[in-house]
Every structure is written in structure tokens, then in C-alpha cells.
Amino acid sequence: MTLYPKLITDALQTVRYPAGGQNLVDAGMLEDDLRIDGMKVSFSIVFPKNPDPFMKSVVKAAETAIHTFVSPDIEVTINTKTAQPAATGAEEPPVLPGVKHIIAVSSGKGGVGKSTVAVNLAIALARMGYKVGLLDADIFGPSAPKMFKVEEARPYAESVDGRDMIVPIEQYGVKLLSIGFFVSPEQATLWRGAMACNALRQLITEATWGELDYFILDTPPGTSDIHLSLIQLLDITGAVIVSTPQQVALADARKGINMYQNEKVQVPILGLVENMAWFTPAELPYNRYYIFGREGCRRLAQEMGVPLLAQIPLIQSICDSGDSGHPPVLQPASTEGLAFMNLAEKVVEMVKEGEDKNTLSEEQTNR
């Protein structure tokens, strides 16, 4: 078999760099040093920063691609380099300089009420007097526009310092953006991962979020390249994991916790939220029926060493109010409204606790 450069680069075009969403060739990550000697191939991959959390997985994927699409007999040598820092030595500015805290609301699987928790948490924080934004990052199932009753809204662009910037929709004291504003609600979003990641990046970096105390990310269910892209792009303060007490949901929630706690990610877990903790019928407001199991999230929280932030009951009005665009937290005196207000207070408490730990750590380091 005769090898030539295009065979190798074609194979490497199937390998995507998770943070940017582009393949190695289009992202310009291949150094101009490709060498072929019989069945031996060597080249360098240039990563944008050092350390890079995706370096090992990308190198392995590149080697696998060559063996899969060209020949398993090729001896592959891959060198890694990092892009040189800017000549000025200046640090890269933060993506959202006006945002104090970024909270990722996640779930291991769909259907556990993650978006309900994210929306009500955002509104609860706004009602507490904080400046709040919410990004509906669930590209393939955007539900925030309906829950905020702004399905017909269409964000417009305004010129800021010569750039066209998207202006978020404001409702219930929350600045909101969602891919749902830009696609037809009747059509499925048939996007590859790179397209989804790039769309989210635009909603984050090309929008006038302004000064915010809390920026809530309603992430897609599961663990995916979208999560990795968000982690790479943003300095996330902490994650809130939502699950039902059902064992199937808890198994997936455990994976979500592990993703954020991975040594290459290291996003603090603010805590677990047990949604649909028990069923309470309207006519029997003091009765509890444990439809999906009892105290499952409490046990998981103890096992994983993370706080249990809240237990949200399964009440018909939560579903009805979400569908009608009037989330239950707008009635804070109700049982369900009080549950979400208590959750917001607990999240603020955990964020403050994390800040105090960081301050203490910095003081000890500087001594």
C-alpha cells in the first residue's frame, strides 16, 4: 500500500476537537510537518493551551482514525504542541466579564424536570433581588421559551462597538436566550455536535448579557460534547444535578456528578435536587405518596459526598404552571413555590461557602 498525505488528512478530518467543535484539519491544529516513510507516519497536533484537558483523548482518536480509515498496519507517531501565548503576555479576558457566578443545571437523563428546576431557580434568584440570566443550552429540546411564556418572541441585534450583538429577551426579571427563539417549534433540530456547540458559543459570546449576579445554564441531559464545550468556554462556579428518586435516574445522575468531578474538569458540585420526590394530590395536601421511590437522592448525596439541596414534590400545578408559562415560583407562598425559593436560597448559600473556601485557600497560599 502506498501512503500519501491526503489519505492521512482525510482520516484526521473525522476527528473533532471537543472544545471548538471543528475537526483537526479545519481547526488548523495540524502542524505543517507531516512525514511519511513507507508505513510510518508522523505529524504534530497543536493544542490551543497547556494544559489541555482534551489532549490525550484527541491524540488517541487521531491514531484510531488513521488505523480505521487508512490501514491498521501504519506505525503512527503523534507529537503534541501548544500554541504560543500572545507576544504581549496579557491574559485572555473572560468570556463573560460582567457575570459573577455561572451555575450549570444538569441531569443524567431526560424527563426528570431539569428545565423546570433551572427556570424556577432563575426566577427565584431574580425575586431575591439578584441580576439573573438564563441560557437554554438544551439545543435539541428547548423548553424555556414556553415556560417563560415568550414563545413568539424574537431577539433582535444591536450594534455594540461595531459588533452586532443579540439582545436577550427579558421576562420575570430574567434575561433569557434559547435556540428555541431561532428555530421552528414544529421542526426537529437536526444538528451535528459541532453545529450545536457553535450555536451555543454564539448565544454566549455574541449577546448583551451585561452585569449579572447569576448566569444559569440549562444544559442538555446526559454527558456530551456540548457539556465539554461549555466547561472549556466558561468558568463555571458550580453544578446542580437534578434527578428523581428512581434507581434508573440515580444511576445516570451519578455519571453526571462524575463528569463534573473528573480531574480534568473539576467543576464543584453545589448539590443534588430530588425532583418528583413524592406525589401530593391537591385534595390531600398533607399526604405523600412515593411514586418513584423514597429518599433516593438523599442516599446518593451521602454516597457521593455532596449536599442535597431540595426535594421538590410531584404536584399537578407544577406541570400546569410550567405549560401555561407561569412557573410556580411566581407564587412563593404556595407549597411548590416555597420549595423553589428554598432551593434558590440554598444555592446562594453553597456559592458563598465556596467563595469563602477559595478566599481562605488563597490566604494560606500567600502566607
ChimeraX attribute file (.defattr): number of C-alpha atoms within 10 A of each C-alpha:
attribute: neighborCount
match mode: 1-to-1
recipient: residues
	/A:1	8
	/A:2	7
	/A:3	16
	/A:4	13
	/A:5	11
	/A:6	9
	/A:7	14
	/A:8	20
	/A:9	15
	/A:10	15
	/A:11	20
	/A:12	22
	/A:13	16
	/A:14	17
	/A:15	22
	/A:16	21
	/A:17	22
	/A:18	22
	/A:19	22
	/A:20	18
	/A:21	21
	/A:22	21
	/A:23	17
	/A:24	23
	/A:25	19
	/A:26	12
	/A:27	14
	/A:28	13
	/A:29	20
	/A:30	19
	/A:31	14
	/A:32	10
	/A:33	10
	/A:34	14
	/A:35	14
	/A:36	17
	/A:37	10
	/A:38	12
	/A:39	13
	/A:40	13
	/A:41	19
	/A:42	14
	/A:43	17
	/A:44	18
	/A:45	23
	/A:46	18
	/A:47	21
	/A:48	15
	/A:49	13
	/A:50	11
	/A:51	10
	/A:52	13
	/A:53	16
	/A:54	15
	/A:55	20
	/A:56	11
	/A:57	11
	/A:58	18
	/A:59	18
	/A:60	12
	/A:61	17
	/A:62	23
	/A:63	19
	/A:64	18
	/A:65	20
	/A:66	24
	/A:67	17
	/A:68	12
	/A:69	14
	/A:70	16
	/A:71	15
	/A:72	13
	/A:73	12
	/A:74	15
	/A:75	16
	/A:76	18
	/A:77	13
	/A:78	15
	/A:79	12
	/A:80	15
	/A:81	17
	/A:82	15
	/A:83	12
	/A:84	11
	/A:85	12
	/A:86	9
	/A:87	6
	/A:88	6
	/A:89	7
	/A:90	8
	/A:91	8
	/A:92	8
	/A:93	7
	/A:94	11
	/A:95	14
	/A:96	21
	/A:97	11
	/A:98	12
	/A:99	18
	/A:100	15
	/A:101	18
	/A:102	23
	/A:103	24
	/A:104	26
	/A:105	26
	/A:106	30
	/A:107	33
	/A:108	25
	/A:109	23
	/A:110	17
	/A:111	12
	/A:112	20
	/A:113	20
	/A:114	25
	/A:115	28
	/A:116	21
	/A:117	24
	/A:118	26
	/A:119	27
	/A:120	25
	/A:121	24
	/A:122	30
	/A:123	28
	/A:124	29
	/A:125	24
	/A:126	20
	/A:127	19
	/A:128	12
	/A:129	11
	/A:130	16
	/A:131	20
	/A:132	27
	/A:133	29
	/A:134	28
	/A:135	23
	/A:136	26
	/A:137	31
	/A:138	22
	/A:139	23
	/A:140	15
	/A:141	17
	/A:142	22
	/A:143	23
	/A:144	28
	/A:145	21
	/A:146	16
	/A:147	21
	/A:148	23
	/A:149	17
	/A:150	16
	/A:151	15
	/A:152	10
	/A:153	13
	/A:154	14
	/A:155	17
	/A:156	11
	/A:157	15
	/A:158	14
	/A:159	9
	/A:160	12
	/A:161	7
	/A:162	7
	/A:163	10
	/A:164	14
	/A:165	19
	/A:166	21
	/A:167	20
	/A:168	22
	/A:169	20
	/A:170	17
	/A:171	13
	/A:172	16
	/A:173	17
	/A:174	26
	/A:175	23
	/A:176	27
	/A:177	27
	/A:178	23
	/A:179	23
	/A:180	24
	/A:181	19
	/A:182	11
	/A:183	12
	/A:184	10
	/A:185	13
	/A:186	6
	/A:187	7
	/A:188	10
	/A:189	16
	/A:190	10
	/A:191	12
	/A:192	9
	/A:193	17
	/A:194	19
	/A:195	14
	/A:196	20
	/A:197	24
	/A:198	17
	/A:199	15
	/A:200	22
	/A:201	20
	/A:202	12
	/A:203	21
	/A:204	20
	/A:205	14
	/A:206	17
	/A:207	20
	/A:208	18
	/A:209	24
	/A:210	13
	/A:211	15
	/A:212	19
	/A:213	17
	/A:214	22
	/A:215	26
	/A:216	25
	/A:217	25
	/A:218	27
	/A:219	24
	/A:220	24
	/A:221	24
	/A:222	17
	/A:223	20
	/A:224	13
	/A:225	18
	/A:226	25
	/A:227	22
	/A:228	19
	/A:229	20
	/A:230	20
	/A:231	17
	/A:232	17
	/A:233	17
	/A:234	14
	/A:235	16
	/A:236	20
	/A:237	19
	/A:238	22
	/A:239	25
	/A:240	25
	/A:241	25
	/A:242	32
	/A:243	31
	/A:244	29
	/A:245	27
	/A:246	19
	/A:247	15
	/A:248	12
	/A:249	21
	/A:250	22
	/A:251	14
	/A:252	19
	/A:253	25
	/A:254	18
	/A:255	16
	/A:256	23
	/A:257	24
	/A:258	16
	/A:259	20
	/A:260	21
	/A:261	15
	/A:262	10
	/A:263	10
	/A:264	12
	/A:265	14
	/A:266	14
	/A:267	19
	/A:268	18
	/A:269	23
	/A:270	26
	/A:271	23
	/A:272	26
	/A:273	28
	/A:274	28
	/A:275	22
	/A:276	22
	/A:277	27
	/A:278	23
	/A:279	18
	/A:280	18
	/A:281	15
	/A:282	11
	/A:283	7
	/A:284	8
	/A:285	11
	/A:286	8
	/A:287	11
	/A:288	14
	/A:289	14
	/A:290	15
	/A:291	13
	/A:292	17
	/A:293	15
	/A:294	15
	/A:295	17
	/A:296	18
	/A:297	29
	/A:298	19
	/A:299	14
	/A:300	20
	/A:301	19
	/A:302	11
	/A:303	10
	/A:304	13
	/A:305	11
	/A:306	16
	/A:307	19
	/A:308	21
	/A:309	24
	/A:310	23
	/A:311	23
	/A:312	24
	/A:313	20
	/A:314	20
	/A:315	18
	/A:316	12
	/A:317	14
	/A:318	18
	/A:319	15
	/A:320	13
	/A:321	15
	/A:322	21
	/A:323	15
	/A:324	12
	/A:325	16
	/A:326	18
	/A:327	26
	/A:328	26
	/A:329	24
	/A:330	19
	/A:331	13
	/A:332	16
	/A:333	12
	/A:334	11
	/A:335	15
	/A:336	21
	/A:337	20
	/A:338	18
	/A:339	19
	/A:340	28
	/A:341	26
	/A:342	18
	/A:343	23
	/A:344	24
	/A:345	15
	/A:346	18
	/A:347	22
	/A:348	16
	/A:349	13
	/A:350	18
	/A:351	18
	/A:352	12
	/A:353	13
	/A:354	16
	/A:355	13
	/A:356	12
	/A:357	12
	/A:358	12
	/A:359	12
	/A:360	12
	/A:361	11
	/A:362	11
	/A:363	10
	/A:364	9
	/A:365	8
	/A:366	7
	/A:367	5
